[in-house]
Amino acid sequence: MRQLFMEINSMKNMQERQRWSQTLQGRYFNVLGHFFSIYCLYKIFIVSKAVNTFNILILIITITYLPSARLILYLTVWVVKILLHAA
């Protein structure tokens, strides 16, 4: 019974978010989110002067498409160690 309630509540929340995303404020936040995503990528490329840009791109693609959360965590720790060592 509790699981059914949680699923209905989740569905109502999704519908509410979908309605909100169609408002002017929701569209503004969506555009703002895209802007900051591009800004974040720009900052990654600026910081990557100490690290080979190609390696960072390969890591981003690898982390994005790997199904294993444990491997993603391992790669994230590995990248942090590399960046800290290069600094």
C-alpha positions in Angstrom: 0.0 0.0 0.0 2.8 2.4 0.9 4.6 1.6 -2.4 1.5 2.5 -4.3 1.1 5.8 -2.4 4.8 6.6 -3.2 4.4 5.9 -6.9 1.2 8.1 -7.1 3.0 10.8 -5.2 6.0 10.6 -7.5 3.7 10.7 -10.6 1.9 13.8 -9.3 5.3 15.5 -8.6 6.4 14.7 -12.2 3.2 16.2 -13.6 3.7 19.3 -11.4 7.2 19.7 -12.7 6.1 19.3 -16.2 3.4 21.9 -15.9 5.9 24.3 -14.2 8.4 23.8 -17.0 5.9 25.2 -19.5 5.6 28.5 -17.6 7.7 31.5 -18.4 9.8 31.0 -15.2 10.3 27.3 -16.0 11.5 28.1 -19.5 13.8 30.8 -18.1 15.4 28.3 -15.7 15.8 25.8 -18.5 17.7 28.4 -20.6 19.7 29.4 -17.6 20.6 25.7 -17.0 21.8 25.3 -20.5 23.9 28.5 -20.2 25.6 27.3 -17.1 26.2 23.9 -18.6 28.1 25.5 -21.5 29.9 27.7 -19.0 30.9 24.7 -17.0 32.3 23.0 -20.1 34.2 26.2 -20.9 35.7 26.2 -17.4 36.7 22.5 -17.8 38.6 23.3 -21.0 40.3 26.4 -19.4 41.4 24.3 -16.4 42.6 21.5 -18.6 45.7 23.4 -19.6 47.6 21.4 -17.0 46.0 18.2 -18.2 45.7 16.9 -21.7 42.3 18.0 -23.1 41.8 14.8 -25.0 42.1 12.7 -21.9 39.5 14.8 -20.1 37.1 14.4 -23.1 37.6 10.6 -23.0 37.0 10.5 -19.3 33.8 12.5 -19.6 32.5 10.3 -22.4 33.5 7.2 -20.4 31.8 8.4 -17.2 28.7 9.3 -19.1 28.2 6.0 -20.9 29.4 3.4 -18.3 26.7 1.5 -16.5 28.7 0.7 -13.4 28.5 3.2 -10.6 31.6 1.6 -8.9 33.7 2.2 -12.0 32.4 5.8 -12.3 33.4 6.4 -8.7 36.9 4.9 -9.3 37.4 7.1 -12.4 36.2 10.2 -10.5 38.7 9.6 -7.7 41.4 8.9 -10.3 40.7 12.2 -12.1 40.8 14.1 -8.8 44.1 12.6 -7.9 45.5 13.5 -11.2 44.3 17.1 -11.0 45.6 17.5 -7.4 48.9 16.0 -8.4 49.2 18.3 -11.4 48.5 21.5 -9.3 
